[in-house]
Amino acid sequence: MADAPDRSRPGGVWSDFLDQADRVLLARVEEAAAAGEDSPLQNMVASMAVARRTAAQGDLGVAATSLGHCETLAQYL
């Protein structure tokens, strides 16, 4: 389980936002899997997890880089 975000740091707010985005992404991937489909969103799961975790740690540079990877992958959807 991820550490609770520290709201005294900017990363804490981003961590909350990215937690929500991660839940939505995982739900969409699971829906596709349940329908027997191979979701292209699966490629974004690891990058989103890194972004969420590093934002919670306050490392917004790494979080932004990981989100950049997600954006690149999303361009091909």
RAVEN-V64375 format. One record per run of one state. SS is the DSSP state (a for helix, b for strand, c for the rest). FROM is the first residue (numbers start at 1). TO is the last residue. If there is no record, write none. Layout:
# RAVEN-V64375
ss=SS from=FROM to=TO
ss=SS from=FROM to=TO
This chain:
# RAVEN-V64375
ss=c from=1 to=9
ss=a from=10 to=34
ss=c from=35 to=39
ss=a from=40 to=56
ss=c from=57 to=59
ss=a from=60 to=74
ss=c from=75 to=77
